[in-house]
Amino acid sequence: MKQLSKHLSFANAISCIALFIALGGAAFAATTLGRRAVKTQNLANGAVTTLKLRSGAVTNLKLRNGAVTGAKIAGATIGASQLANGAVRSAALGGSVVTEAKLKGGAVTTEKLANGAVTNSKLSSALSGLLVKSISYATAASSANPEEKPKSVSAQCPTNKQAIGGGARVAGSEVTKVAVTESLPAVNGEGKRAGWTATAAPVGGAEAKPWAVEAFAICAEL
């Protein structure tokens, strides 16, 4: 002790105390930091890493709008099971994002299509050609003079349409001796079915009562 006291001076004592505080300062500071004492500005860039975050520490409420961008999401990280119903809106999808390959069978039902959503321009030319569009009907009748025989008449379609079907009948009260002898499309000089032609004539003797032949055509845009 006497030998130690010879070397112990005030300067040596202060030096030892300073060294003790320097070595134990970090532990001291860590044990005396209050809750929320460490602010964002006290953290260096990259100080908080994934390994330092406990599970569930970062929730939706802690993310500001636009904080999570596509570049920050790894491929295949978000699957269909992780999306809430209605989470992805049409406005959030870019052009050609949803393709036929990404739609499962039965995903698009009638209830999910707005009125007028499927237009001619969205149909293939092959399918569009098979569809009947803008249907209308045309009718015509011959005279009822019983002396005129046989009788023919044509029901004409509008100029922008063609006949896709038609028919004929005999009109007259208590007429029994007249029958339709011809019922077929009326083809014009361009080879288009411009309407429907019907012909009728007395059979089994003369018909004295007034009668007429009527033709009707089913017209559509082709």
C-alpha positions, 0 to 999 in steps of 0.5 A: 500500500505504501508503494502504491500510495507513492505513485497515486496522485490527484492527476492519476486518480482523475485519469482513472475516473475519466477512463472509467466514465469513457468505457462505461458511458455507452452503457450508461446512456443506453440505460438512462434513455427515456421512451421516444428519446431517440428521434428520426434525426438521431438515426444515421442513414441505414441505421435501422435494418430489417434485422433490427425490426421485430415481426409486425413492427411496421404496420399499414398505419406507420406507412405514409401514402406512396411510401411503398412503390413497385421498385421496393417490392420484390418479385412475387412478394404480393400474391392474390391471397394477400390482397383484400377484396377491392384493394386493386382498382381499375385506376391503379392498373396500367395499360395491358396489365390484365391479360387473358393469361392472368384471368382465371376461368369464370373471373369475368361474369356478366355482373362484372361488365358495365352496360355497353362495355362489350362493343363491336370493336372489342369483338374479333372480326370472325365473331362479329361477322356471325352476329345479327345486328340491327334487326328490322322487319319489312312487309308487303301485300298484293292486290286482293282482286280475285281475277288477278292470278297468280299473284306475287309481291316482294317485301324490300329491306332498307338499303343498308340491310339484307334479308336473313329470313322471311315468309309468306301467307294468303290473306282473305276471309274464308279463302280455301282454294288459294295456296302459297306456291313460292317463298324465297329471298329476293336477290338484286343485281349485286347478288344481295338478298334485298328482301323476300318474294312470295307468290300464291295461286288458286289450286283445285278450281277458281277462288271467287272471294277476294284474296291477297298474298303477303310477304315479310322479310327479316332484315339485318346489317351484315 
